[in-house]
Amino acid sequence: MSKLVTIFGGSGFVGRYIARRMAKDGWRVRVAVRRPNEALFVRPYGVVGQVEPIFSNIRDDDSVRAAMLGADAVVNCVGLLAESGKNTFDSIQVDGAERVARIASELGIERMVHVSAIGADADGKSDYQRTKSLGEQAVRDHMPDAVILRPSIVFGPEDEFFNRFAGMTRFGPVLPVVGANTKFQPVYVDDVAKAAQMAVNGKAAPGIYELGGPEIQTFRELMHEMLDVIRRRRLVMNIPFPIASVMGAGFDLLNKISFGLIPGAITRDQVKNLRNDNVVSGRCKTLADLGITPTALETVLPEYLWRFRPSGQYSDIKKSAKNLRA
């Protein structure tokens, strides 16, 4: 019988790419999510019955254990960018990660892959950094041979980074950003998935891998590259950190009094994160250690950001027509 992998958060942005790769490898895949009915799109990744979404809540022991029964490997892709209700940084990124690793150890599962993030730091000023680091440590305590992946900003068709800012360009001539000079090293989502695939298959040595793309650019430079792709002219305006912190506090309060119904544009914790560069440190293994050549941003962005161009799918046709008239 084919081997079985349980992927917590397997219908999310990164998780779905890992699920697709594992299915192509012949593995049976359990996609463990809180809303399996919203994850039915993963089924066609394999043959009938090969990829199945199941219910699991990473905050509950019994739920996590049921999702991993009989599994040969486990991948944890669950993480937060902002807290909401019971889904706090501590409950998901520390306790949740610890729960998956502890139960995986109890069940005798041999391999675990944990998706963390560049910038994980137990002494970090943001709760996001702190909890990512504590989650990693909890995983290593229970599964010392685990592979921990720390990607920089992840890009791809379903990303919440370039899609979000490209969408914002539709509403005015100014594109506001926080931390315009902060550096990032965007990594393609399928490169992250390939690293996880290698780890599940035992082709990656245990330890921490920092995953970054071939280029390091500032936030402002990334926005200008995006604007070139979507063929729009916008003023990229930097919001100073002190002002952004006040804005974040206001959005946090609004989110709290609305019981999470009104998500903020930015949180104070995210502002703290944006003060730090998000690039490979050189102190950990990288994609190169896995033999993976990182995919360039410029080769992928046009494939999914074309819809934000003024003429959408007809943009290239109109451009060609202008050249003919000239």
C-alpha positions as CSV (number, residue, x, y, z in Angstrom):
1,M,0.0,0.0,0.0
2,S,1.2,3.6,-0.8
3,K,2.6,5.6,2.1
4,L,0.4,8.2,3.8
5,V,1.3,11.8,4.7
6,T,-0.9,14.1,6.8
7,I,-0.6,17.8,5.9
8,F,-2.0,20.2,8.4
9,G,-3.1,23.3,6.6
10,G,-2.9,21.3,3.3
11,S,-5.5,23.5,1.6
12,G,-3.6,26.7,2.3
13,F,-1.4,28.6,-0.1
14,V,1.8,26.6,0.6
15,G,0.1,23.4,1.7
16,R,-1.8,22.8,-1.5
17,Y,1.4,22.8,-3.5
18,I,2.9,20.3,-1.1
19,A,-0.2,18.1,-1.4
20,R,0.0,18.2,-5.1
21,R,3.6,17.2,-5.2
22,M,3.1,14.3,-2.7
23,A,0.2,13.0,-4.7
24,K,2.3,13.0,-7.9
25,D,4.9,11.0,-5.9
26,G,2.3,8.3,-5.3
27,W,1.7,9.1,-1.6
28,R,-1.8,9.0,-0.1
29,V,-2.5,12.5,1.2
30,R,-4.7,13.6,4.1
31,V,-5.3,17.3,4.0
32,A,-6.1,18.2,7.6
33,V,-8.1,21.4,7.9
34,R,-10.9,23.0,10.0
35,R,-13.3,23.2,7.0
36,P,-12.9,20.2,4.8
37,N,-15.9,21.1,2.7
38,E,-14.0,24.2,1.5
39,A,-11.0,22.1,0.6
40,L,-12.6,19.7,-1.8
41,F,-10.5,21.2,-4.6
42,V,-7.5,19.2,-3.5
43,R,-9.1,15.9,-4.5
44,P,-8.2,16.1,-8.2
45,Y,-4.5,16.3,-7.3
46,G,-4.5,12.5,-7.3
47,V,-6.6,9.6,-8.4
48,V,-9.9,8.8,-6.8
49,G,-9.5,8.6,-3.0
50,Q,-5.8,9.4,-3.1
51,V,-6.1,12.9,-1.7
52,E,-8.8,13.5,1.0
53,P,-9.6,16.6,3.1
54,I,-10.5,15.7,6.6
55,F,-11.5,17.7,9.7
56,S,-8.8,18.6,12.2
57,N,-8.3,21.4,14.7
58,I,-4.6,22.0,15.6
59,R,-5.7,23.2,19.0
60,D,-7.1,19.8,20.0
61,D,-5.1,16.7,20.9
62,D,-7.7,14.1,19.9
63,S,-8.4,15.9,16.6
64,V,-4.7,16.0,15.7
65,R,-4.1,12.4,16.8
66,A,-7.0,11.2,14.6
67,A,-5.6,13.0,11.6
68,M,-2.2,11.3,12.0
69,L,-3.3,7.7,12.7
70,G,-1.5,5.4,10.3
71,A,0.6,8.2,8.7
72,D,4.2,7.7,7.7
73,A,5.0,11.4,7.7
74,V,3.5,14.7,8.7
75,V,3.8,18.2,7.4
76,N,2.6,21.3,9.4
77,C,1.9,24.3,7.3
78,V,-0.4,26.1,9.8
79,G,0.6,29.6,10.7
80,L,-0.9,33.1,11.3
81,L,-0.1,36.6,10.0
82,A,-2.6,38.1,12.4
83,E,-4.5,36.9,15.5
84,S,-8.2,36.3,15.4
85,G,-10.3,35.1,18.3
86,K,-9.0,31.8,19.7
87,N,-6.4,31.6,17.0
88,T,-3.6,33.4,18.7
89,F,0.1,33.3,17.9
90,D,0.7,31.2,21.0
91,S,-2.2,28.8,20.5
92,I,-1.3,28.1,16.8
93,Q,2.4,28.7,16.3
94,V,3.6,27.4,19.7
95,D,1.0,25.1,21.2
96,G,-0.2,23.8,17.8
97,A,3.3,23.1,16.5
98,E,4.2,21.4,19.8
99,R,1.0,19.3,19.7
100,V,1.6,18.0,16.2
101,A,5.2,17.1,17.0
102,R,4.4,15.5,20.3
103,I,1.7,13.3,19.0
104,A,3.7,12.5,15.9
105,S,6.5,11.2,18.2
106,E,3.9,9.3,20.3
107,L,2.6,7.6,17.2
108,G,6.1,6.7,16.0
109,I,5.9,8.8,12.8
110,E,9.4,8.9,11.3
111,R,9.4,12.2,9.4
112,M,8.1,15.6,10.1
113,V,8.3,18.8,8.1
114,H,7.5,22.1,9.9
115,V,7.0,25.3,7.8
116,S,8.1,28.3,9.8
117,A,9.4,31.6,8.6
118,I,12.6,33.6,8.1
119,G,13.0,35.9,11.1
120,A,12.0,33.4,13.7
121,D,13.6,34.7,16.9
122,A,12.9,33.9,20.5
123,D,14.2,37.3,21.5
124,G,12.4,39.1,18.6
125,K,10.3,42.2,19.3
126,S,7.2,40.9,17.6
127,D,4.9,38.1,18.9
128,Y,5.1,36.6,15.4
129,Q,8.9,36.2,15.5
130,R,8.9,35.0,19.1
131,T,6.2,32.3,18.6
132,K,7.7,31.1,15.3
133,S,10.9,30.4,17.2
134,L,9.3,28.8,20.2
135,G,7.3,26.6,17.8
136,E,10.4,25.5,16.1
137,Q,12.0,24.6,19.4
138,A,8.9,22.6,20.5
139,V,9.1,20.6,17.2
140,R,12.8,19.9,17.8
141,D,12.2,18.8,21.4
142,H,9.8,16.1,20.3
143,M,11.0,15.4,16.7
144,P,14.8,16.1,16.7
145,D,15.2,14.8,13.2
146,A,12.5,17.2,11.8
147,V,13.1,19.4,8.8
148,I,12.2,23.0,9.5
149,L,11.6,25.3,6.5
150,R,11.9,29.1,6.9
151,P,10.7,30.8,3.7
152,S,10.9,34.5,3.0
153,I,7.9,36.1,1.4
154,V,6.3,33.4,-0.7
155,F,4.9,34.3,-4.1
156,G,2.7,32.5,-6.5
157,P,-0.8,32.7,-8.1
158,E,-2.7,32.5,-4.7
159,D,-0.3,34.7,-2.7
160,E,-1.6,37.4,-0.3
161,F,1.3,39.7,-1.0
162,F,1.5,40.7,-4.6
163,N,-2.2,40.0,-5.3
164,R,-3.1,42.3,-2.4
165,F,-1.0,45.2,-3.4
166,A,-1.9,44.9,-7.1
167,G,-5.5,45.1,-6.1
168,M,-4.9,48.2,-4.1
169,T,-3.6,50.0,-7.3
170,R,-7.2,50.0,-8.6
171,F,-8.3,52.6,-6.0
172,G,-6.0,55.6,-6.5
173,P,-2.7,57.0,-7.7
174,V,-0.9,56.3,-4.4
175,L,0.3,52.9,-3.2
176,P,1.0,53.2,0.6
177,V,3.5,50.7,2.1
178,V,5.1,50.3,5.6
179,G,8.9,49.7,5.6
180,A,9.7,50.7,2.0
181,N,13.4,50.1,2.6
182,T,13.0,46.8,4.3
183,K,14.6,44.0,2.3
184,F,12.9,40.8,1.1
185,Q,14.0,37.7,-0.7
186,P,10.8,36.3,-2.3
187,V,10.7,32.6,-2.9
188,Y,8.4,30.8,-5.3
189,V,5.7,28.6,-3.6
190,D,6.5,25.5,-5.6
191,D,10.2,25.8,-4.7
192,V,9.1,25.7,-1.0
193,A,6.8,22.7,-1.8
194,K,9.7,20.9,-3.6
195,A,11.9,21.3,-0.4
196,A,9.1,19.9,1.7
197,Q,8.6,17.0,-0.8
198,M,12.3,16.1,-0.5
199,A,12.1,16.2,3.3
200,V,9.1,13.9,3.4
201,N,10.9,11.5,1.0
202,G,14.0,11.5,3.2
203,K,16.1,13.4,0.7
204,A,16.8,16.4,3.0
205,A,19.0,16.2,6.1
206,P,17.4,17.2,9.4
207,G,17.7,20.8,10.4
208,I,16.7,24.3,9.6
209,Y,16.6,25.6,6.0
210,E,16.2,29.2,5.1
211,L,14.5,29.6,1.7
212,G,14.9,32.6,-0.4
213,G,14.7,33.4,-4.1
214,P,17.6,34.5,-6.4
215,E,17.1,38.3,-5.7
216,I,17.1,40.5,-2.7
217,Q,15.0,43.7,-3.1
218,T,13.5,46.4,-0.9
219,F,9.7,46.6,-0.4
220,R,9.7,49.7,-2.7
221,E,11.6,47.8,-5.4
222,L,9.2,44.9,-5.3
223,M,6.3,47.3,-5.7
224,H,7.9,48.9,-8.7
225,E,8.5,45.5,-10.3
226,M,4.9,44.6,-9.7
227,L,3.7,47.9,-11.2
228,D,5.8,47.3,-14.3
229,V,4.0,43.9,-14.6
230,I,0.5,45.3,-14.3
231,R,1.4,48.3,-16.4
232,R,0.2,51.0,-14.0
233,R,1.8,54.1,-12.7
234,R,1.5,54.7,-9.0
235,L,3.4,56.7,-6.4
236,V,4.8,54.2,-3.8
237,M,4.5,56.2,-0.6
238,N,6.3,55.0,2.6
239,I,4.4,55.3,5.8
240,P,6.9,56.0,8.7
241,F,7.0,53.4,11.4
242,P,5.8,55.7,14.2
243,I,2.7,56.6,12.2
244,A,2.2,52.9,11.1
245,S,2.3,51.8,14.7
246,V,-0.5,54.2,15.7
247,M,-2.5,53.0,12.7
248,G,-1.9,49.4,13.7
249,A,-3.0,50.1,17.2
250,G,-6.2,51.6,15.9
251,F,-6.9,48.7,13.6
252,D,-6.2,46.2,16.4
253,L,-8.7,48.0,18.6
254,L,-11.3,48.0,15.9
255,N,-10.8,44.3,15.3
256,K,-11.1,43.6,19.0
257,I,-14.3,45.5,19.6
258,S,-15.9,43.9,16.5
259,F,-15.0,40.5,17.9
260,G,-12.8,39.8,14.8
261,L,-15.5,40.7,12.3
262,I,-13.5,43.7,11.0
263,P,-10.0,42.7,10.0
264,G,-7.4,45.5,10.1
265,A,-5.3,46.6,7.2
266,I,-2.2,46.2,9.3
267,T,-1.5,45.3,13.0
268,R,1.1,46.7,15.4
269,D,2.8,43.3,15.4
270,Q,3.1,43.4,11.6
271,V,4.7,46.9,11.8
272,K,7.3,45.4,14.2
273,N,8.0,42.7,11.7
274,L,8.5,45.1,8.9
275,R,11.3,46.8,10.8
276,N,13.5,43.7,10.1
277,D,14.9,42.5,6.7
278,N,13.4,39.2,5.6
279,V,16.4,37.6,3.9
280,V,18.5,34.4,4.2
281,S,20.9,34.9,7.0
282,G,23.7,32.6,5.8
283,R,23.7,30.7,9.1
284,C,21.4,27.9,8.0
285,K,21.1,25.5,5.1
286,T,19.3,26.8,2.0
287,L,17.7,25.7,-1.3
288,A,21.2,25.2,-2.7
289,D,21.8,22.4,-0.1
290,L,18.8,20.7,-1.6
291,G,20.0,21.1,-5.1
292,I,17.0,23.4,-5.9
293,T,17.6,26.4,-8.2
294,P,15.3,29.1,-7.0
295,T,12.7,30.5,-9.5
296,A,13.1,34.2,-10.5
297,L,10.2,36.5,-9.6
298,E,10.1,38.0,-13.1
299,T,9.3,34.7,-14.7
300,V,6.2,34.1,-12.6
301,L,4.6,37.4,-11.7
302,P,3.2,38.0,-15.3
303,E,1.5,34.6,-15.2
304,Y,-1.0,35.7,-12.5
305,L,-0.9,39.5,-12.1
306,W,-2.1,40.2,-15.7
307,R,-5.6,40.5,-14.4
308,F,-4.7,43.7,-12.6
309,R,-3.7,45.4,-15.8
310,P,-6.0,48.2,-17.0
311,S,-7.3,46.1,-19.8
312,G,-6.8,42.7,-18.1
313,Q,-6.5,39.8,-20.5
314,Y,-6.8,42.2,-23.5
315,S,-3.8,44.3,-22.4
316,D,-1.3,42.5,-24.8
317,I,-3.7,42.7,-27.7
318,K,-4.2,46.4,-27.3
319,K,-0.5,46.9,-26.9
320,S,0.1,45.0,-30.2
321,A,-2.6,47.1,-31.9
322,K,-0.9,50.3,-30.9
323,N,2.4,49.0,-32.4
324,L,0.6,48.2,-35.6
325,R,-0.8,51.7,-35.9
326,A,2.6,53.2,-35.2
